[in-house]
Amino acid sequence: MHLAWLLCLALFCVPERVQAQAGAPGLDMPPLSSEYEAWLITIAPGEIYWQRFGHNAIWLREPSKGLDHTFNFGYFDFDQEAFLRRFVTGRMLYQSLAFPAYEEMLGYAREGRSVRAQRLDLSPREYERLRDHLLWHVQPANRDYLYDYYLDNCSTRIRDAIDLALDGELAAVTQSETGRMGFRDHTRRLTSMTWWYYLGLELGLGRPVDHVISRWDEMFIPAVVSLEMTAFERRDSARSLVTADHWVYDANQLAPPGQPPTVWPRYLLLSLFLLVGVWLGGRKWGAAPAFLSRAWLMFGAVTGGLICLLWGLTNHQVVGPNANLLLFNPMFLLALNRRWAKWAVGLVATCGAVAVVQWVWVGWQYNLDVLALGLPLNLAAAACLSRVVRSA
């Protein structure tokens, strides 16, 4: 169940609403320069782990219609029917909501998150399409949608709204363009600063996030939408779509790494540290290595069983197929039975060898970090059980 929470929380783009209070940071709101304006709002990642992916919204300003609101798709309701079941099974209902722009952006500023506003050069007809689309989606009867981590989230809905306004221009250009990075690469680079969070996602995310994706798909990340809008040119006139780029609030944050960093050595060191600790504990306090070996393999079996459940019985389609089942496998439960222990030893060793081949020669799924942590512990547990079996 813990893995399910990690997988779900990891990719939620949930902005926390914060009421204006005394001493709140000031916002530099751009002046209204025409009878209507549409701005892409991009919020930088936050310090809390569920804020790592950032957030975005569309800000409409049209005084004649009483509009000065941000529209975004990143809210959910704890009181929705069967919330816990939906959460665990990957069928979360998210909502499209609109809020007064100043209030919403102030909340992000108070969290210390930068807020960037990019004005979109839209014709009256394009603006009307965008406005009507957003107003329709925030109606109570229309605001709920089935959330998907990578394919239908708070950022892809902003992308789709802009593409609708542009009559498909954005999709026509970006769907045929290969993405700079894939789903896993973006996930790794944006979560690498929190080791347990990063490792939990690397353990749970399977082969589906390793496919090559298009630039269109890559806009599941809010910052990528912002970058694409900056570079986008209209096909009819080659003019830039963004006519003004303005920082409503600049928190001078440290930017996330542009590429996924190399972090597998820290997980290898962690596994070696645990092995040394077990060895020293056995020498000093007489801890039973066989018991600890079986306990580790039982943990691996339970973890592998959870991966299989999430893969086979829920909508968490990003979980499987998963090469990490070679390192955390439900069949490791054989080690608990003395008669089957020798088969468990062979299974652990064989799965470890296949996992190495998968990474070194096949490259079917990136799991080097999980391999660095799990393989030394698995092999040490298998070696310990092998000695026990021989002595018995």
Phi, psi and omega per residue, in radians:
M1 nan -0.603 3.141
H2 -1.075 -0.694 3.120
L3 -1.112 -0.648 3.120
A4 -1.088 -0.725 3.107
W5 -1.123 -0.721 3.118
L6 -1.046 -0.823 -3.085
L7 -1.123 -0.674 -3.109
C8 -1.289 -0.837 -3.081
L9 -1.175 -0.486 -3.025
A10 -1.004 -0.705 -2.964
L11 -1.973 0.236 3.071
F12 -1.339 2.206 3.047
C13 -1.667 1.381 -3.013
V14 -1.901 1.841 3.085
P15 -1.348 2.296 3.120
E16 -1.510 2.144 -3.127
R17 -1.301 2.262 -3.128
V18 -2.237 2.221 -3.130
Q19 -1.311 2.605 3.102
A20 -1.135 2.359 -3.141
Q21 -2.358 2.881 3.095
A22 -1.077 2.459 3.130
G23 1.442 0.106 3.136
A24 -1.182 2.632 -3.122
P25 -1.130 2.574 3.139
G26 -1.377 2.566 3.111
L27 -1.893 2.488 3.083
D28 -1.752 1.476 -3.093
M29 -1.385 2.230 -3.139
P30 -1.164 2.520 3.139
P31 -1.205 2.598 3.084
L32 -1.276 2.218 -3.036
S33 -2.056 -0.032 3.128
S34 -2.680 3.112 -3.089
E35 -1.289 -0.278 3.037
Y36 -2.630 2.590 3.099
E37 -2.561 2.528 3.023
A38 -2.209 2.179 -3.101
W39 -2.122 2.411 2.948
L40 -1.516 2.170 3.129
I41 -1.851 2.229 3.118
T42 -2.145 2.169 -3.123
I43 -1.847 2.272 -3.094
A44 -1.178 2.751 3.051
P45 -1.021 2.639 3.125
G46 -1.834 -3.134 -3.092
E47 -1.348 -0.542 -3.112
I48 -1.305 2.533 -2.956
Y49 -1.060 -0.553 -3.124
W50 -1.383 -0.072 3.094
Q51 -1.709 0.078 -2.979
R52 -1.115 -0.418 -3.044
F53 -1.625 -0.056 -3.123
G54 1.363 -3.022 -3.100
H55 -2.721 2.864 3.070
N56 -2.641 2.932 -3.101
A57 -2.802 2.992 3.014
I58 -2.044 2.271 -3.102
W59 -1.871 2.075 3.093
L60 -1.853 2.345 3.092
R61 -2.229 1.991 3.139
E62 -2.631 1.532 -3.036
P63 -0.963 -0.605 -3.107
S64 -1.144 -0.400 3.125
K65 -1.808 0.041 -3.099
G66 1.265 0.454 -3.074
L67 -1.781 2.138 2.918
D68 -2.669 1.101 -2.928
H69 -2.290 2.646 2.966
T70 -1.717 2.406 3.111
F71 -1.988 2.181 3.086
N72 -2.527 2.938 -2.987
F73 -2.102 0.553 -2.996
G74 -2.011 0.541 -3.124
Y75 -2.060 2.626 2.973
F76 -2.450 2.860 -3.013
D77 -1.996 2.064 3.097
F78 -1.082 -0.397 -3.089
D79 -1.571 0.075 3.122
Q80 -1.109 2.687 -3.104
E81 -1.080 2.321 3.103
A82 0.977 0.773 -3.083
F83 -1.003 -0.875 -3.063
L84 -1.099 -0.746 3.137
R85 -1.106 -0.759 3.111
R86 -1.093 -0.706 -3.112
F87 -1.083 -0.824 -3.076
V88 -1.245 -0.655 -3.065
T89 -1.529 0.003 3.096
G90 1.347 0.539 3.113
R91 -2.150 0.824 -3.112
M92 -1.215 2.373 3.024
L93 -1.639 2.093 3.044
Y94 -1.791 2.921 -3.047
Q95 -2.226 2.610 2.994
S96 -1.734 2.147 -3.077
L97 -2.388 2.743 3.092
A98 -2.171 2.459 3.132
F99 -2.419 2.717 3.033
P100 -0.933 2.299 -2.961
A101 -1.065 -0.801 -3.081
Y102 -1.076 -0.760 -3.122
E103 -1.066 -0.784 -3.091
E104 -1.190 -0.789 -3.104
M105 -1.202 -0.522 3.070
L106 -1.102 -0.644 3.118
G107 -1.057 -0.753 3.130
Y108 -1.190 -0.670 3.125
A109 -1.097 -0.666 3.136
R110 -1.198 -0.360 3.052
E111 -1.481 -0.052 -3.111
G112 1.381 0.498 -3.114
R113 -1.949 2.284 -3.120
S114 -1.173 2.576 -3.141
V115 -2.209 2.071 -3.115
R116 -1.935 2.374 3.130
A117 -2.123 2.251 3.123
Q118 -2.162 2.065 -3.121
R119 -1.366 2.295 -3.118
L120 -1.689 2.297 -3.130
D121 -1.465 1.636 -3.098
L122 -2.029 2.468 3.029
S123 -1.255 2.873 3.106
P124 -0.944 -0.714 3.140
R125 -1.164 -0.714 3.123
E126 -1.154 -0.723 3.103
Y127 -1.086 -0.739 3.134
E128 -1.084 -0.710 3.098
R129 -1.056 -0.787 -3.141
L130 -1.131 -0.825 -3.125
R131 -1.070 -0.836 -3.105
D132 -1.122 -0.650 3.103
H133 -1.081 -0.825 -3.110
L134 -1.193 -0.720 3.117
L135 -1.114 -0.630 3.106
W136 -1.141 -0.700 -3.061
H137 -1.281 -0.359 3.136
V138 -1.612 0.006 3.047
Q139 -1.199 2.482 -3.081
P140 -0.914 -0.607 -3.105
A141 -1.318 -0.267 -3.009
N142 -2.089 -0.107 -2.904
R143 -1.360 -0.345 -3.101
D144 -1.435 2.486 3.018
Y145 -2.588 2.719 -3.118
L146 -1.447 2.014 -3.002
Y147 -1.358 2.441 3.000
D148 -2.265 2.345 -3.032
Y149 -0.936 -0.777 -2.999
Y150 -1.954 -0.522 -2.979
L151 -1.758 -0.389 -3.094
D152 -2.631 1.393 -3.103
N153 -2.215 -2.946 -3.065
C154 -1.097 -0.501 -3.125
S155 -1.490 -0.724 3.137
T156 -1.126 -0.513 3.106
R157 -1.233 -0.594 3.026
I158 -1.161 -0.779 3.071
R159 -0.968 -0.815 -3.104
D160 -1.136 -0.653 3.140
A161 -1.137 -0.738 3.114
I162 -1.151 -0.714 3.124
D163 -1.100 -0.667 3.085
L164 -1.079 -0.768 3.118
A165 -1.076 -0.623 -3.109
L166 -1.521 0.144 3.101
D167 1.027 0.699 3.041
G168 1.520 0.059 -3.115
E169 -1.075 -0.725 -3.081
L170 -1.129 -0.802 3.131
A171 -1.118 -0.701 -3.103
A172 -1.044 -0.590 -3.115
V173 -1.490 -0.767 -2.936
T174 -1.600 -0.370 -3.137
Q175 -1.241 -0.393 3.120
S176 -1.697 0.029 -3.113
E177 -1.801 2.277 3.137
T178 -1.214 2.396 -3.128
G179 -1.189 2.684 3.097
R180 -1.194 -0.646 3.120
M181 -2.468 2.824 3.128
G182 -1.640 -3.096 -3.141
F183 -1.026 -0.788 -3.097
R184 -1.177 -0.726 -3.116
D185 -1.037 -0.781 3.116
H186 -1.138 -0.708 3.125
T187 -1.096 -0.728 -3.127
R188 -1.157 -0.797 -3.047
R189 -1.208 -0.501 -3.083
L190 -1.556 -0.173 3.140
T191 -2.081 0.023 -2.996
S192 -1.136 -0.376 -3.095
M193 -1.326 -0.188 3.110
T194 -2.070 1.759 -2.887
W195 -1.080 -0.738 -3.073
W196 -1.244 -0.619 3.109
Y197 -1.164 -0.812 3.116
Y198 -1.034 -0.844 -3.077
L199 -1.163 -0.667 3.102
G200 -1.062 -0.711 3.109
L201 -1.225 -0.701 3.115
E202 -1.110 -0.572 3.113
L203 -1.247 -0.690 -3.034
G204 -1.523 -0.498 -3.088
L205 -1.421 2.225 -3.079
G206 -1.787 -2.745 -3.076
R207 -0.982 -0.597 -3.074
P208 -0.982 -0.418 -3.130
V209 -1.616 0.107 3.135
D210 -1.775 -0.028 3.132
H211 -1.198 2.641 2.984
V212 -1.203 2.335 -3.096
I213 -2.115 2.914 3.108
S214 -1.544 2.934 3.067
R215 -1.097 -0.567 3.081
W216 -1.042 -0.854 3.122
D217 -1.131 -0.580 -3.091
E218 -1.135 -0.290 3.133
M219 -1.367 0.316 2.920
F220 -1.231 -0.232 3.067
I221 -1.690 2.174 -3.118
P222 -0.969 -0.700 -3.120
A223 -1.121 -0.529 3.111
V224 -1.220 -0.657 3.054
V225 -1.020 -0.779 3.136
S226 -1.075 -0.790 3.131
L227 -1.101 -0.709 -3.116
E228 -1.177 -0.669 3.100
M229 -1.137 -0.642 3.129
T230 -1.087 -0.689 -3.076
A231 -1.559 -0.209 -2.992
F232 -1.295 2.371 3.087
E233 -2.130 2.476 -3.141
R234 -1.210 2.398 -3.051
R235 -1.288 -0.379 -3.102
D236 -1.435 -0.463 -3.058
S237 -2.376 -0.037 -3.112
A238 1.039 0.382 3.085
R239 -1.551 2.685 -3.103
S240 -1.225 2.483 3.099
L241 -1.265 -0.593 -3.126
V242 -1.622 2.121 -3.122
T243 -1.836 -0.191 3.096
A244 -2.662 2.389 -3.140
D245 -2.202 2.001 -2.923
H246 -2.371 2.351 3.068
W247 -1.626 1.856 3.081
V248 -1.161 -0.657 3.061
Y249 -2.618 2.197 3.137
D250 -1.950 1.893 -3.084
A251 -1.544 0.023 -3.106
N252 0.920 0.765 -3.141
Q253 -1.322 2.702 2.984
L254 -1.316 2.133 -3.074
A255 -1.211 2.567 3.064
P256 -1.085 2.730 3.111
P257 -1.067 2.500 -3.135
G258 -1.303 -0.367 3.114
Q259 -2.299 2.684 3.089
P260 -1.116 2.201 -3.112
P261 -1.302 2.860 3.060
T262 -1.495 1.901 -3.063
V263 -2.150 0.011 -3.097
W264 -1.054 -0.530 3.129
P265 -1.033 -0.569 -3.125
R266 -1.204 -0.542 3.104
Y267 -1.359 -0.562 3.035
L268 -1.150 -0.758 3.100
L269 -1.100 -0.651 3.106
L270 -1.090 -0.778 3.136
S271 -1.129 -0.727 3.122
L272 -1.154 -0.657 3.088
F273 -1.068 -0.736 3.113
L274 -1.132 -0.710 3.137
L275 -1.129 -0.737 3.103
V276 -1.122 -0.694 3.113
G277 -1.087 -0.727 3.116
V278 -1.137 -0.734 -3.140
W279 -1.103 -0.814 3.126
L280 -1.131 -0.683 3.120
G281 -1.111 -0.661 3.113
G282 -1.143 -0.649 3.141
R283 -1.264 -0.630 -3.029
K284 -1.567 -0.741 -3.026
W285 -1.979 0.035 3.096
G286 1.248 0.465 3.113
A287 -1.061 2.452 -3.058
A288 -1.391 1.916 3.132
P289 -1.033 -0.635 -3.124
A290 -1.110 -0.722 3.121
F291 -1.094 -0.792 -3.138
L292 -1.145 -0.628 3.114
S293 -1.126 -0.789 3.115
R294 -1.137 -0.635 3.128
A295 -1.116 -0.722 3.118
W296 -1.141 -0.775 -3.135
L297 -1.168 -0.565 3.065
M298 -1.164 -0.697 3.062
F299 -1.051 -0.758 3.111
G300 -1.095 -0.662 3.139
A301 -1.177 -0.739 3.129
V302 -1.139 -0.751 3.116
T303 -1.089 -0.770 3.100
G304 -1.113 -0.668 3.088
G305 -1.091 -0.668 3.109
L306 -1.149 -0.705 3.091
I307 -1.046 -0.756 3.140
C308 -1.117 -0.705 3.124
L309 -1.122 -0.778 3.134
L310 -1.124 -0.638 -3.137
W311 -1.241 -0.787 -2.996
G312 -1.605 -0.448 -2.987
L313 -2.054 0.052 -3.134
T314 -2.280 3.130 3.095
N315 -1.592 0.196 3.094
H316 -1.352 1.278 -3.025
Q317 -1.221 -0.266 3.123
V318 -1.343 -0.108 -3.082
V319 -1.372 -0.640 -3.049
G320 -2.476 2.839 -0.020
P321 -1.120 2.649 -2.922
N322 -2.423 2.056 3.134
A323 -1.186 -0.284 3.121
N324 -1.182 -0.237 3.061
L325 -1.174 -0.240 3.024
L326 -1.273 -0.414 -3.106
L327 -1.837 -0.469 3.099
F328 -2.249 1.672 -2.929
N329 -2.158 2.329 3.126
P330 -1.010 -0.465 -3.117
M331 -1.238 -0.182 3.080
F332 -1.130 -0.204 3.071
L333 -1.074 -0.313 3.080
L334 -1.005 -0.458 -3.110
A335 -1.148 -0.317 -3.124
L336 -1.342 -0.339 -3.130
N337 -1.752 2.138 -3.072
R338 -1.046 -0.620 -3.117
R339 -1.211 -0.493 -3.100
W340 -1.782 0.088 -3.044
A341 -1.065 -0.677 -3.110
K342 -1.161 -0.569 3.072
W343 -1.211 -0.627 3.091
A344 -1.106 -0.712 3.112
V345 -1.045 -0.814 3.121
G346 -1.110 -0.675 -3.140
L347 -1.135 -0.784 3.141
V348 -1.074 -0.778 -3.133
A349 -1.138 -0.756 -3.127
T350 -1.134 -0.801 3.129
C351 -1.089 -0.655 3.108
G352 -1.105 -0.734 3.122
A353 -1.120 -0.750 3.116
V354 -1.115 -0.665 3.123
A355 -1.085 -0.693 3.111
V356 -1.162 -0.763 3.107
V357 -1.061 -0.741 3.123
Q358 -1.003 -0.744 -3.072
W359 -1.360 -0.807 -2.991
V360 -1.323 -0.741 -2.991
W361 -1.917 -0.501 -3.065
V362 -1.691 -0.833 -3.138
G363 1.148 0.561 -3.111
W364 -1.192 -0.629 3.140
Q365 -2.529 2.386 3.040
Y366 -1.328 2.037 3.047
N367 -2.585 0.578 -3.088
L368 -1.067 -0.638 -3.125
D369 -1.161 -0.755 3.096
V370 -1.168 -0.664 3.111
L371 -1.087 -0.742 -3.122
A372 -1.112 -0.589 3.121
L373 -1.448 -0.818 -2.967
G374 -1.416 -0.657 -3.013
L375 -1.117 -0.838 3.116
P376 -1.046 -0.690 3.138
L377 -1.192 -0.695 3.114
N378 -1.109 -0.804 -3.111
L379 -1.158 -0.671 3.094
A380 -1.116 -0.732 3.109
A381 -1.123 -0.716 3.129
A382 -1.145 -0.724 3.130
A383 -1.099 -0.726 3.125
C384 -1.107 -0.808 3.129
L385 -1.135 -0.607 3.123
S386 -1.081 -0.719 3.090
R387 -1.130 -0.684 3.123
V388 -1.113 -0.752 -3.139
V389 -1.100 -0.768 -3.140
R390 -1.126 -0.716 -3.140
S391 -1.208 -0.502 3.117
A392 -1.298 nan nan
